[in-house]
Amino acid sequence: MKVTLKDGRTVDLITLTPEDADRLHEMLPQMSQETLMWSMAPYQREWVQHWLSSPTTIHLAAEHEGKIVGFTAIEAYAHPKRRGVGYLGTYFHRDYTASELPAATTHHLLEKALEQGLHKIDTGAVAEDTETLTLLEQLGFETEGRRREDFLGEDGAYHDIIIIGKVL
């Protein structure tokens, strides 16, 4: 599937295989400084390998000129009482975060999740990460709660996590 950005770049939405782990791992440090500050960086290669090999993970990558420039994933919870619910993660190269690519990729991933029988997607973001929270609200996610002082930031302070979700 192709996505044409307003600036004319054409990006392919693809599914990766475990053999693409190095390519994805190379992209992760290329996220914006703000994203890296509020994320779980630095990302371990083992985590990336898990994302690409887990049978409970649905994902889409964005590829431009042979390089991965974005990745979205939903990992379905394994416990039977959480059946039909998954957790969303999004990761985009700093040159694409201000484009419509994150919204388009996440939208297509949510459609895939619905097709595969998921009922609800949840996620969270640091309260100060307004860019991520705004994107998710535009995609129909709603605030469901707050985990107080749950993320130790680079500034040495604890920050709240906003819990957000979307029923598909």
N, C-alpha and C positions, 0 to 999 in steps of 0.2 A: 504494500500500500504506500502511496506517495502523499506527502504533505508539501504544498507549496507555500512558503512563507511570504509575508508582505514585501520583504526586500528582494524577492525573486529566487532565493535559494530553494532548491528542491531536496527534501529529506525523505529517505525511505524508512518506513516502519517495518522492522524485521523481528523475528524470533531468533534469539541466540542459542547456541549449543554450548556444552561444557568446554569445547575447544576454543571458544571465544573469550574465556576468562581473562587471559592476559590483555586483550584489547579493551575489555570493560574496565579492568583494574587500572589501566593506563589513563582512562578518561576521568576517573573519580577525583584525583587531585586537581583537575582542571576546572572544578566547579568554582563559583564565585567565592570570594573571601567571606562574604556574609553567610553563604550557604555552608561553607566549611566550618565557620565559627559555631553555627547552631546545629551541626550534624554530629554523627558519631565517628567522624574522621579522627585518625587515619584509618582507612578501610583495609582490612586484612584480605589477602588473596583467598584464604579459606572461606571467608564470608561470601566472596564473589562466586567461588566455585559452588558453594551451597545454593546460592540464588539460581544458578544455571542448571543445577542437576537435581534439585528437589522436585519430586512429582507433585507436591502440593503448591508449587509456585507457578503463577501465571505471569508472564512478563512480555514487554515490548521494548525494543531498543530503537533509537533513532540513529540512522547512519547517513553521513554526508561525505561524499568524496572518499569513501572507503574507511572513514574513521567514525567510531561511535561518539555521538555528541549528546546522547540522552538515554536514560534507562528508567523504566517504571516497572514495578513488580508488586504483585499482591500474593502474599503467602496465606493460604487457607489454614486456619487453626486445625490441629489434629484431633483435639479432644471431641468426643461425640456430642457433648453439650454445647460446643461452639460450632457445630456443623453448619456450613453455609455462610460462615463469617470469615473474613480475611483481613489482613493488615497491609496497608498501602505504604510503599516507599517510592520516592521520586528523586532522580539524580540527573542534573543537566550541566553540560559544559557552560562555562561562564559566558561564552559568546552567543548562547541561545536562551538564557534565562529570561531575558526581556522580550523575547519573541513570543509568538503564539504557539510555539512547539510544545512547551510543557502542558498547556491546556489540551491541545489536540491529541497528544500521546496519551495523556491520562484518560481523556474521554474514550478513546478507542480501547484502552485497557479495561475500563469499566464495562464497556459493551461485551468484551470477551469474557469478563467475569460473570456477567449475567447469563451469557450463552452457556457457560460451564456450570451453571446452577448455584452460583453464590447469591446470597440473599442480602448481605450487608457488608460494607467495607468500613473499617475504622482505621484511624491513624492519630497522630499527635504532632504538635509542633511547639517549639519554645515560644512563649507568649510574645517575645520581642521579634520573632521572625514573621513580621507582617506580610512579607512577600509570599511566603508559603501559605499562610492563613488566608490571604486574599484570593489566591489561586483556587484553593480548595472550596472556599465559599462560593466562588463563581461557578464551580462544578456541582454545586448543590449540597455540599457537605454542611452539616450543622454542628455547632458547639454542643457537646454533651457533658462537659465537665472540665475540671482543672485538677491537676496533680501539683500540689504546692511544693516548691523548692525541690524539684525532682531531677534537675539537670545542672551539673557542675560546669559552668562556663569557663572559657579561657581567661576571663577576668577574675577568677577565683571565687565568684559569688554563685549561689544557687538560684536557679530561675524556674518559674512555673512552666508546666507543660499543659497546653490546651488540648483536650481530648475532643476529637471531631469524628463524625461518622456520617454515612449515607446509606439509607435503605434503597436497594436497587429495585 
